[in-house]
Amino acid sequence: MEDKIINKAGELFLNLGFKSVTMDDISSELGISKKTLYKYFSNKVSLVNASCSAIHESIEQTIDFIKEKNYNSIEEEFAIKAIFKEMFKNAKDSPMHQLRKYYPEIYNDLMEREVCIFRDCNRDNLEKGIQQGLYRADIDLNMITNFYFTLVFGLFESDMYSHDMQELVKIEYKILEYHIRAIATEKGILELEKQLEIINQN
């Protein structure tokens, strides 16, 4: 039951926002009493925290699964991006923005964990891309990782952009294209154009 609650709450939080969803909504969706819900989670904050942890673990497992598929480095980046697009396909406002605004401690803790995944994943991708001849061999791995990190996470930290989740997903794809164009070889640009053509058809 605890896992069911966490999974349903996570789904609702992602789609409707952390602020918008109430404990009443969650108990109603699950067809259980609030008494049962509070038996497992004493308040909404503890449920938000548990849901964020579960979402984080799911993201980590999904990234590992994609990395095991032996895509080339650029295919891999687009495959990972597609997972996030699917995850947020029903979201209206950015759940990350709501989390940062209403649950800053949970947001900061989640970001610390996301940063670790991001840095390790990006570093591995850069090294693989260089080996495959898709990224230039002369790039500074640490600096490029920091540049990309600043662009991706700055998107959710800044108020310069819309908080509409579908717009943010589109911008993330633009950031990915910008990132790859900055480091790709001619061979890498051809692969990038191939991936862009695929997503533009969908």
N, C-alpha and C positions, 0 to 999 in steps of 0.2 A: 504493500500500500504506500509506503514511504516513497519508493521509486516512482510509482504511478503519479503521486502528488507532485514530485519534483519535475517529472517529464511534462505533465499537463501545465503546470505553472510556467515552466520554461517556454513552452509553445505560446501560451497566452502573453507572457511578458514580451517575447520577441515580436509578436504580431500586433499587439495593442499598446505596448509600452509598460514600463515598470510602475509608473505613477497611476496609470489608468485602471489597471487590473486590481480588484479588491479581493479580500479573502472570501467574501460572499460569492464573487464570480467563480473563483476556483472550486469551491465546494459545490456550487451549482453545476458546473461543467462536469465534475466527477460523479455527481449524484450521491454525494455523501453529506453528512451534517457538518456544521461548523465545529461541533464538539469533537468529531473524529479528526477533522483537519488540525485543530489546535492540540490534539493529543500528540501529533507528530511534530508540529511546528508552533511554538508558543506565540509567535508574532510574525508579521509580514516580512520584517527585516531578515529574520533567520531563514525564511523560505526564499527570499530574493538571493541571499548569500549561497544557499544550497543549489539553487537553480543556476546561478552563474558558474559555480564550480563544475556542475554537470555539463553545462554548455562548453566550458573551457576544455574539459576532458574529451568531449565528443569532437571538438575541433582538432585537438592534438592527435587523436586516433585516426581521424579522417586524413589529416596531412600525412601521417605515417603510411596509411594505406595507399595514398596517391604516389608517394615517393617509392613505394615498392613496385609500382607498375612499370618502371624503367622508361618513362617518357623522357624526351630530351628536355633540357632545362627550360626552354620557352613554353613547350607544351605543358610542362609541370606547373609553371606559374599560372597559366590560363585555366588549368584543371582545378587548382586550388581556388582561384577567383570564382569559378563557376559554382563551387560548393557554397561559398558565402552568398552568392547571388540567389541560389536556391533556398538557403537558410532564411533569407530576409525577403523572399518574394511576396509575402502577404503583409509585410510591415508597412505602415504609413510613415509615422515619424520615427526618427532614429532612436532605437532603444538605448544606444550608447549615450546619446545626449541626455535622455531622461535619467539614466543611471548616474551619470556624472553630476547632474543637477540635484537629484533627490536622495541619492545614496552614495555620496562622495567617497566614503571609506571603502565601501565594497568596490566601487569603480577603480580606486587607486590600487587596491589589492589585485583586482582582475588585470589591470594594465601591467602591473609588475610581472605577472605570469605570462601575459600575452607578449610582452617585450622579449622575454627569454625565448619563447617559441619563434617569434618573428626573426630575431637575430640569428639563431641557429639555423633556421630553415633557409633564410636568405643567404647566409654564408655558404651553406652546402650547395645551394642553387648556383651561386656565382662560380664556385670552384668547378662544379660539373659543367657549367656553360663554357668555361675557359677550356677545359679538357676536350669538349666536343667541338671546339672551334666556333661556337656561336657568340661568345663574348670575347672581347679583346683581352689579350694576355697582360697588357700593361695597366689594367685598372687597379686602383687602390681598394682592396676588399673592405677594409674598415670604413673608409670614407664613403664608398658607394652604399654600403649598408646603412650608414647614418643618414645619408641623403634620402634614401628611399623610406627609411623609418620616419624621418621628419615629415615627408610628404603624406604618407599614409595615415599616421596617427594625428598629424596636424589637421587633417580633414575633419576629424571628430572633436578636436579640441577648440577649433576656431569657430567664431560666429560669422565668418565671412561667407559661409556656404549655407544653403537651405538645409533644414533638418528633415526634409522629405527623403525617406530611405531609398526610394527608387532613383532619385536624382543623385544621391550619394554613391550608389552602386555604379552608376554611369561614370561618375567622376573617378571612382577607383579604377575603372578600366582605362580611363585616360591617363591616370598616374602610372599604371603599369606600362602602357605604351610609351610614355615619356621616359620611364626608367630604362626600358629595354633599348629604345633608340639611342640613348646616351652611351650605352656600353657594348652594343652589338657589333659584330663583324658584318661583312656583306652577306655571308651565309646566314647569320643571325637575323638580319633585316628581312631576308626572304622568308624565313620561318615565322617571323613576326607578322608579316603581311598575310601569310597563309592563315594564321590563327585569327587575325582581325577579320578576314573574309568569312571564316567559319562563324564567328559570333555575330557578324552583321547579317548573316542569313537566318539566324535564329530569332 
